[in-house]
Amino acid sequence: MNLVDFHCGWLIEIVPMATGYQAICYSPCRQRFVSNSQASELDAFYAAKQEIDYQLACRSLTQALQTLYEASCLHPDDWKRLQQSLTCTVKTESRPNRPRPNRKETTEEWF
């Protein structure tokens, strides 16, 4: 049975694999990503939450750059370089999952 939960409007599905657990995440606009395999369901959920937070931060930065550009606070060349830099960073698929903090958690904190 797959575990399903939400984080910041994203659907997170934890799927058991032969090598551990994997998170499949869907944004409200149907953007999808799959996390690297993790040792436990909680680690997979934590990795998914981190990736979602990262995606949301990048989206916020993109919107802020657009606002600055439209307000003529950024030169078009600077805006283009910053936008390309952010896009290249977001599309990097080999971002390593950061380890979960070393503290005791209860399942209520995760699900």
Summary of the structure (lengths in Angstrom):
residues: 111
radius of gyration: 16.7
end to end distance: 15.4
largest distance: 52.6
contacts: 266
relative contact order: 0.14
helix: 44%
strand: 22%
